[in-house]
Amino acid sequence: MKSAFIAVSYKHRHDLKDVIQTIRETLLAHGYTPMVFVEQYNFQPHQTKRMMETSTGHIQACDLFIAELTHKAVGVGIEAGFAFAN
């Protein structure tokens, strides 16, 4: 099965749970395994390097990248830029 990385605002992830669920269900219906990074990991503020290494590794390995852009989020912007560069 193909994989999809879903970038979403950490701060607003709870507000977007219905949207994320709809994206997740749609991806599954089309043969993708969805991965919502902010739901899978919980890094501390001093772990930014490790967090970026982990997220970029997942982005490089995914077949599809989706950025949920309802709210401004620096992390989502960085992930989207990295995905575009790759």
N, C-alpha and C positions, 0 to 999 in steps of 0.2 A: 504494500500500500504506500502511496505517496504521502509526504508530510507537508503540513502547512504551519508556518510560524505566524502567530497572531500577536502583533504589537499593540498594546493598549496602555493607557495611562494607569500607573500604579495607584495614584491618589483617587482616581474615579472608577476603579475597577468594580466596586460594589454597585455604584449607580448604573453601570453599563452591563450588569449581569444578564439582563434579557437580550440585549444586543449580542453579547458574546455567545450566549446560548444559541441564538438563531444562526450566527456565523458557524458555530461548531456543528450544528445539525446539518446545515447546508453542505459543509465540507465533507462530513461523513457520508452524506447521500451521494456525493460525487467521487468517492473513493480516496479521500484524503484523511490522514490522521492529524487532527488539529492539536496544536501545542500553544497554550497561552502562557507565555513566559512568567508573567507576574503572578500566576496561580501556582506555578510549579516550584518557584524559588522564593526565598526570603533572605535577602542579603542585608547586612548591617552597613551603616554609612562608611565605615572604614574599609569595606570590602569592594570598593568600586572597580578596582582592576580585575578582581576575580569575577565580578558580575559581568563586566564587559567581555571578558574572555569567554565566559559561558554563553552569553547571548550571541556573540558573533559566531561561535562554533555551531550553535543551533541554526543560525541564519544561513551559514555556508552549507549546511547539510540539508536544508529544506528544499522542497520542490516549488513551493509557493509562499509568498510573503504577503501578509495583509496588515495594513496599518489602520487602526481605528482612530480617526482624527477629530472626534467630537470636541475634545478638550485639548488645549495646548499642553504638550508634555515633551520636555527636552529629551528624555530617554527614547520616546517613540521616534522623534526626529533623528536622533543618532542612529537608531536601528534602521530606519528607512534609508538614510544616507548610505549606511554600510551595505544594505541589501541592493541598492541601486548601483553602487560601485562594483558589486560582485556580479 
